[in-house]
Structures are given as C-alpha cells and as structure tokens.
Amino acid sequence: MLAQTPADCDIQLIQAINAGDLETALSFYEPEATFVAEPGKTVTGIQAIREVMAGMIAGKPTLTIEVPFVAQSGDTALLHSKWTTKGLDENGNTVEMEGNGVEIVRRQADGTWKFIIDNPWGSG
C-alpha cells in the first residue's frame, strides 16, 4: 500500500494495524519520524515506533478512523483525525478508547506521503 494522498496515511495505517501487519504500518513513516506513544511520551525513529506499534498490534485492536480536516502547503500537510479502538490489554481485558489525532505528513520523492509526526492523542 502506498499513501497517494495525505489522508491515505491515516486510513491505510489503520487498515494495516487492523490486519496485524506491522511492516506495512511502519512503511507509512519516514525513517526519523516522531510518534506520540502516549500523552507526554514521544519516540523517534522507525525502531522506536516499531516497538510501540508491536505492542499495539499485540492487543489485536479493531480501529476506525475519519480524517475530517487536511491542510496542505506544498509537500507538507496537517491532518486532524478522529479514531476509535477496541482491543485487549496485557491481561486480556477488553479496552475501548477514542481520540482526536493531529498528524503531519510529507510528500516523498515518488509522490507518496509519509508521517513525519503522528500524535494520536492530539493536544492531550
């Protein structure tokens, strides 16, 4: 999968996570991208994002996402997203959450888009 539009980054990332496909999920991030793992905790780089995503995928989540706002300037775009998730915590208990994300994506040399900053927690 390749993100052909800024919003595709969010939509296709969620599809990859729902499918349990860690490698495809990571393919939507630039090598030095930053991901907000939880409010107040950021990680940078594919290896650090891999560790966070692996934990997320282990919970076998079912996510949904909408991207109601995209502002693009040249090769950079700001996205606002609304997401929900239902999955399992480390003890096997069902967990449900929702949030409003803020993401920054950049057009790549091949015309596709990748995250440079992904904050699923928005301003929280």
C-alpha positions in Angstrom: 0.0 0.0 0.0 1.2 3.5 -0.8 -0.4 6.6 0.5 -1.4 8.7 -2.6 -3.0 11.5 -0.5 -2.2 12.9 2.9 -5.4 11.3 4.4 -4.3 7.9 3.0 -1.6 7.9 5.6 -4.1 7.7 8.4 -6.6 5.4 6.6 -4.1 2.9 5.3 -2.2 2.9 8.6 -5.3 1.9 10.4 -6.0 -0.8 7.8 -2.5 -2.3 8.4 -2.9 -2.2 12.2 -6.3 -3.9 11.9 -4.7 -6.6 9.7 -1.9 -7.1 12.2 0.7 -6.1 9.5 3.5 -4.3 11.4 5.8 -3.9 8.4 3.1 -2.2 6.3 2.2 0.0 9.2 5.8 1.1 9.6 6.1 1.8 5.9 3.9 4.9 6.4 6.6 6.6 8.5 9.8 8.5 7.4 12.9 6.9 9.0 13.2 9.7 11.6 9.5 10.2 12.2 8.2 11.1 15.7 5.3 9.2 17.2 3.5 10.2 20.4 3.1 6.9 22.1 1.0 8.3 24.9 0.4 11.9 26.2 3.8 13.3 27.1 5.8 10.4 25.7 7.3 10.6 22.2 9.5 8.2 20.4 11.6 9.0 17.3 12.8 6.7 14.5 11.5 3.5 12.9 12.9 1.1 15.6 11.3 3.0 18.4 8.0 3.3 16.5 8.3 -0.5 15.8 8.4 -1.3 19.5 5.3 0.8 20.2 3.4 -0.5 17.2 4.2 -4.1 18.0 2.7 -3.7 21.5 -0.4 -2.0 20.0 -0.8 -4.8 17.4 -0.4 -7.5 20.0 -3.7 -6.2 21.5 -5.4 -7.2 18.3 -7.2 -3.9 18.0 -10.1 -3.0 15.8 -9.7 0.6 14.9 -11.8 3.1 12.9 -10.7 6.5 11.7 -12.1 9.6 10.0 -9.9 12.4 8.6 -12.3 15.4 8.7 -9.5 18.1 8.1 -6.5 18.3 5.9 -4.5 21.5 5.3 -1.8 21.1 2.7 1.0 23.5 1.8 3.3 22.2 -0.9 4.8 18.9 0.1 3.6 19.1 3.8 0.1 18.5 5.2 -1.5 18.8 8.6 -4.3 16.3 9.4 -6.8 16.1 12.1 -8.3 12.7 12.7 -11.0 11.1 14.9 -10.4 7.5 15.9 -11.9 4.7 18.0 -10.3 1.4 19.1 -11.4 -1.7 20.8 -8.8 -4.3 21.8 -7.2 -6.2 24.6 -4.8 -5.1 27.3 -1.9 -7.1 28.5 -4.2 -9.1 30.9 -6.7 -9.9 28.2 -9.3 -7.4 29.3 -11.3 -5.5 26.7 -10.2 -1.9 26.3 -12.1 0.8 24.3 -10.8 4.2 23.6 -11.4 7.2 21.3 -9.4 10.3 20.5 -8.6 13.1 18.1 -5.3 13.0 16.4 -3.0 15.5 14.8 -0.6 14.4 12.2 2.0 16.0 9.9 2.8 14.2 6.7 5.3 14.9 3.9 5.2 14.1 0.2 8.0 11.8 -0.8 10.1 12.0 -4.0 7.9 9.3 -5.6 4.8 11.3 -4.9 3.5 9.2 -2.0 3.0 10.5 1.6 4.5 9.5 4.9 4.2 10.6 8.5 6.9 12.9 10.0 4.9 13.5 13.2 2.0 11.3 14.4 0.2 12.3 17.5 -3.0 10.2 18.0 -3.6 12.0 21.3 -4.0 15.4 19.7 -3.4 18.2 22.1 -4.0 15.9 25.1 
